[in-house]
Amino acid sequence: MTPTAASGSAGPDLQLGLVGLTNSGKTALFNLVTGSEAEVAPYPFTTRDPNVGVASVPDPRIDAIADVQDIPNRVQAQVEVVDIAGLSEGAGQGEGLGGQALGRIRELEATVHVLRGFANAEVPHPLEREVDPLADARAVDEELILADAGQVERRMEKVQKGVRAGDADAKAEAAALEAITAQLEAGLPVRTMADDDAIAVGRAMGLLTAKPVLYLVSTDDPGDPPADVAAYAAEQGAQALALPVGVELELAEMDPGEAAEFAEEMGLGTTRGADAVIQAGYRLLDLITFFTGSGPPEARAWPIPRGTPADRAAGKIHSDMERGFIRAEVVPWDKLVECGSFAKAREVALARVEGKDYVVQEGDVLQIRFNV
């Protein structure tokens, strides 16, 4: 059997959920990353149903691999972005549209907490106070902790039946849930726990505070995130980024040459806003990219967690490849480009044959041999 590459990836390669208070700039960020035109307006609950969009991950290595081998089709990695309704007080207890939408975020891999760092008198702050990204971060996290606490309590009620029956797995899960409850009652996220087993239970449940988090401050001007937000992010086991979303939206509509010139004048650097968010998502999940493309019909990028063995990487392409894995032929992408083909790479001993336990490296091009 020779499955097509597309058959192994039924959904996006990476999923990011945008959360934040109303009027925080979430939907503007969603539009920037996905190239969408979702409604943005200065009043609560503009986003009633979640906005869902997909963004491609630019990677010039795909074109290089395809060009030297005359491969016509190039498939970039895909990121799904979900923008839920803005949170308000009580969301953690299921109140309001934001509270209802938190269930959608539980399904995703990582979250971006969008914090308002821009000043605009026409866009009122939902808590009727001055712009304060750190206070907003704390407010959102309080709601997420409340939401997780309620979910853990409900799960504990179900697990207790197994505990009373003497089930060993139920007892182990109950112990993890007790540890998680103590963490949440202390006002701390699950992801910062020292107990890896408890974190694994939390992630399996889709707990919001167990997910990797990026605190993104939507600012008026380019620069680093406020020092207090950066420090808070570190305490929360998270990352922080500042992004002038409004400016980046303007750049996205410009001619590329004009945009590059304007970005340089603004001190924005060469990495555009959408790419910066996607790159942060990769860092959050500690992803690397390998490629397939030793000939037609396509060259394709495949994100996988760092440390993934070759057989599981093959499973990313198609489950049959993992089940029937025999070996992988591996060439670093830059060496493949230098040689011009896998055949030439073999001739000059740059192609290696690896078994299932080989840990795939950033930029590897794989040719999988399997039998089902």
C-alpha positions in Angstrom: 0.0 0.0 0.0 1.2 3.5 -0.8 -1.0 6.0 1.0 -0.9 9.6 -0.1 0.6 12.1 2.3 -2.7 13.9 2.7 -4.3 10.8 4.0 -2.3 10.9 7.2 -3.3 14.4 8.3 -7.1 14.6 8.6 -6.9 17.9 10.5 -4.5 20.8 11.1 -1.0 20.3 12.3 -1.3 22.8 15.1 -4.3 24.3 17.0 -4.3 27.6 18.8 -7.2 29.0 20.8 -7.5 32.8 21.4 -8.9 33.8 24.8 -9.2 37.2 26.4 -11.5 39.7 27.8 -14.0 41.5 25.5 -12.4 44.3 23.5 -8.9 42.9 24.0 -8.1 42.6 20.3 -8.6 38.9 19.9 -10.6 39.0 16.7 -8.2 41.5 15.1 -5.4 39.1 15.9 -7.5 36.2 14.5 -7.9 38.2 11.2 -4.2 38.9 11.1 -3.1 35.3 11.5 -5.7 33.7 9.3 -6.2 36.5 6.7 -9.9 36.5 7.6 -12.3 39.4 7.8 -14.3 38.5 11.0 -16.3 41.4 12.4 -14.5 43.6 14.8 -16.6 46.1 16.8 -16.2 48.0 20.1 -18.9 46.2 22.1 -19.1 43.0 24.0 -19.8 39.6 22.4 -19.0 40.7 18.8 -17.7 37.1 18.6 -20.9 35.1 19.5 -20.0 31.8 17.7 -16.3 30.9 17.6 -14.4 32.2 14.5 -12.4 29.3 13.1 -9.7 29.9 10.5 -6.6 28.1 9.1 -3.2 29.6 8.3 -0.4 28.1 6.4 3.1 28.1 7.9 5.5 29.7 5.5 8.7 27.6 5.1 11.1 28.4 2.3 12.7 25.0 2.7 9.7 23.4 1.1 10.3 25.4 -2.1 14.0 24.6 -2.1 13.4 20.9 -1.8 10.7 21.0 -4.5 12.6 23.2 -6.9 15.7 21.1 -7.2 13.6 18.0 -7.8 11.0 19.5 -10.1 8.2 18.6 -7.7 5.1 20.6 -8.7 3.1 20.6 -5.4 4.2 22.1 -2.2 2.2 21.6 1.0 2.8 23.8 4.0 1.9 22.9 7.6 -1.5 24.2 8.7 -2.5 26.0 11.9 -6.1 26.1 13.0 -7.0 29.3 15.0 -10.1 29.5 17.1 -11.3 32.9 18.4 -14.0 32.4 21.1 -16.3 35.0 22.6 -14.6 37.5 25.0 -14.6 36.4 28.6 -16.3 38.3 31.3 -16.7 37.9 35.0 -18.4 34.6 35.7 -17.1 32.9 32.6 -15.3 30.3 34.7 -18.6 29.2 36.1 -20.2 28.9 32.7 -21.8 32.3 32.5 -22.0 34.4 29.4 -21.0 33.5 25.8 -17.3 33.3 26.8 -18.0 30.7 29.5 -20.0 28.6 27.0 -17.2 28.8 24.5 -14.5 27.6 26.9 -15.5 24.1 26.0 -14.2 24.7 22.5 -10.8 25.7 23.8 -10.5 22.5 25.8 -10.2 20.6 22.5 -7.2 22.6 21.3 -3.5 22.1 22.0 -2.4 25.6 23.2 -3.9 28.9 24.0 -3.0 32.5 23.3 -4.2 34.9 26.0 -4.7 38.2 24.2 -4.1 41.2 26.5 -5.1 44.7 25.7 -2.2 47.0 25.6 -3.6 49.7 23.2 -5.4 52.9 24.1 -8.6 53.7 22.3 -11.3 55.9 24.0 -13.9 54.5 21.5 -13.3 50.9 22.7 -14.3 50.7 26.4 -12.6 48.3 28.7 -15.0 45.6 29.9 -14.0 46.1 33.5 -14.3 49.9 33.3 -10.7 50.7 34.1 -7.5 51.9 32.5 -5.5 49.7 30.2 -3.6 47.2 32.3 -2.4 44.1 30.6 -1.2 42.4 33.8 -4.5 42.9 35.5 -6.3 41.5 32.5 -4.0 38.4 32.5 -4.9 37.8 36.1 -8.6 38.3 35.5 -8.6 35.8 32.6 -6.6 33.3 34.6 -8.9 33.5 37.5 -11.8 32.5 35.3 -9.8 29.6 33.7 -8.9 28.3 37.2 -12.5 28.4 38.2 -13.6 26.6 35.1 -10.9 23.9 35.7 -11.9 23.5 39.3 -15.5 22.8 38.4 -14.5 20.3 35.8 -12.1 18.5 38.3 -14.9 18.4 40.9 -17.3 16.8 38.5 -14.7 14.3 37.4 -13.8 13.4 41.0 -17.5 12.5 41.7 -17.4 10.0 38.9 -14.0 8.6 39.8 -15.1 8.0 43.4 -17.3 5.2 42.3 -14.3 3.3 41.1 -12.3 4.1 44.2 -15.1 2.6 46.4 -15.0 -0.5 44.2 -11.2 -0.8 44.8 -10.2 -0.1 41.2 -6.4 0.7 41.2 -6.6 3.0 38.1 -9.4 5.0 39.8 -7.4 5.4 42.9 -4.4 6.7 40.9 -6.6 9.2 39.1 -8.3 10.3 42.3 -4.8 11.0 43.8 -3.9 13.1 40.7 -7.2 15.0 40.9 -6.6 15.8 44.6 -3.2 17.2 43.7 -4.7 19.2 40.9 -7.5 20.5 43.2 -4.9 21.7 45.7 -3.0 23.5 42.9 -6.1 25.3 41.6 -7.2 26.2 45.1 -3.8 27.9 45.5 -4.6 30.0 42.4 -1.9 28.3 40.3 -2.2 26.7 36.9 -1.9 22.9 36.4 1.0 23.3 33.9 3.4 24.5 36.7 2.9 21.4 38.9 5.9 19.3 39.8 3.9 16.1 39.4 4.1 15.0 35.8 1.4 12.3 36.3 -1.0 15.0 37.5 -0.2 17.2 34.6 -0.8 14.3 32.2 -4.2 13.7 33.8 -5.0 17.4 33.5 -4.1 17.5 29.8 -6.1 14.4 29.1 -9.1 16.1 30.6 -8.5 19.2 28.5 -8.0 21.4 31.6 -7.4 25.0 30.4 -4.6 25.8 32.8 -2.7 22.6 31.8 -2.3 23.9 28.3 0.8 25.7 27.0 0.1 29.5 27.0 1.4 32.6 25.2 0.5 35.9 26.7 0.2 38.3 23.7 -0.1 42.0 24.5 -1.8 43.8 21.6 0.0 47.1 21.6 -0.1 50.4 19.7 3.7 50.4 18.9 6.4 47.7 18.4 8.5 46.7 21.4 8.9 44.1 24.1 6.0 43.0 26.3 5.8 45.0 29.6 8.2 43.7 32.2 5.5 42.9 34.6 3.7 40.7 32.0 6.9 39.0 31.1 7.6 38.2 34.7 4.1 37.0 35.3 4.3 34.8 32.2 7.5 33.2 33.6 5.8 32.5 36.9 2.9 30.9 35.1 5.2 28.6 33.0 4.2 30.5 29.9 5.7 32.8 27.2 5.1 36.5 26.5 5.0 38.5 23.2 4.0 42.1 22.3 2.6 42.7 18.9 1.2 45.9 17.3 -1.7 44.1 15.7 -3.3 47.2 14.1 0.0 48.1 12.4 0.5 44.5 11.3 -2.9 44.5 9.7 -2.1 47.6 7.7 1.2 46.0 6.6 -0.6 42.9 5.5 -2.7 44.9 3.0 0.3 46.7 1.5 2.5 45.8 -1.5 5.3 43.6 -0.1 8.0 46.0 -1.0 6.2 49.0 0.5 5.4 46.9 3.6 9.0 45.9 4.1 10.1 49.6 3.9 7.4 50.7 6.3 8.2 47.9 8.7 11.9 48.9 8.7 10.9 52.5 9.5 8.7 51.3 12.4 11.5 49.1 13.7 9.4 45.9 13.3 12.1 43.7 11.8 11.6 41.2 9.0 9.3 38.7 10.8 5.7 39.7 10.2 3.1 39.5 12.9 1.3 36.4 11.8 4.5 34.5 11.4 5.6 35.6 14.9 2.5 34.2 16.4 2.8 30.9 14.6 6.5 30.6 15.5 5.5 31.2 19.2 3.0 28.4 18.8 5.8 26.1 17.6 7.9 27.0 20.6 5.0 26.5 23.0 4.6 22.9 21.9 8.3 22.4 21.2 7.7 21.3 17.6 10.2 20.6 14.9 9.6 20.1 11.2 10.5 17.2 9.0 9.8 16.9 5.3 8.7 14.4 2.7 9.6 15.0 -0.9 12.0 12.7 -2.6 10.0 13.1 -5.9 6.5 13.8 -7.2 3.8 14.4 -6.5 4.5 16.8 -3.6 6.9 18.2 -1.0 5.4 18.6 2.4 6.2 19.9 5.8 5.2 17.8 8.9 5.4 19.3 12.4 6.1 16.8 15.2 7.1 17.1 18.9 10.8 17.3 19.5 12.1 13.8 20.3 9.7 11.9 18.1 11.1 8.5 16.9 11.0 7.7 13.2 8.2 5.2 13.4 5.9 7.7 15.1 6.9 10.4 12.6 5.9 8.0 9.8 2.5 7.7 11.6 2.1 11.4 11.2 2.0 10.7 7.4 -0.2 7.6 7.6 -1.1 5.2 10.3 -0.2 2.2 8.0 3.4 3.6 7.8 3.8 3.4 11.5 2.3 -0.1 11.8 4.4 -1.5 9.0 7.5 0.6 9.5 10.7 -1.0 8.2 13.2 1.8 7.9 13.6 5.4 7.0 16.1 6.9 4.6 17.2 10.3 5.9 18.9 13.3 4.3 19.1 16.7 5.9 17.2 19.2 3.8 20.1 21.4 2.9 22.2 18.4 1.8 19.3 17.2 -0.4 19.2 20.6 -2.0 22.9 20.6 -2.6 22.8 17.1 -4.2 19.6 17.7 -6.2 18.0 14.4 -5.5 17.8 11.4 -3.1 19.7 9.3 -5.7 22.6 11.7 -5.8 22.6 11.9 -2.0 23.0 8.1 -1.8 25.9 8.2 -4.3 27.8 10.6 -2.1 26.9 8.8 1.1 24.7 11.6 2.5 21.6 9.4 2.8 21.4 7.4 6.0 19.3 4.4 6.7 17.7 4.6 10.2 15.5 2.3 12.3 12.3 3.0 14.1 14.1 4.3 17.2 15.9 7.1 15.3 15.0 10.5 16.7 13.9 12.7 13.9 15.8 16.0 13.7 14.8 19.5 12.6 14.9 19.7 8.8 15.2 15.9 8.0 13.8 14.7 4.7 12.4 11.2 5.2 11.7 8.5 2.7 9.8 5.8 4.6 9.9 2.1 3.8 7.0 0.1 5.2 4.9 -3.0 4.6 1.3 -3.7 5.7 
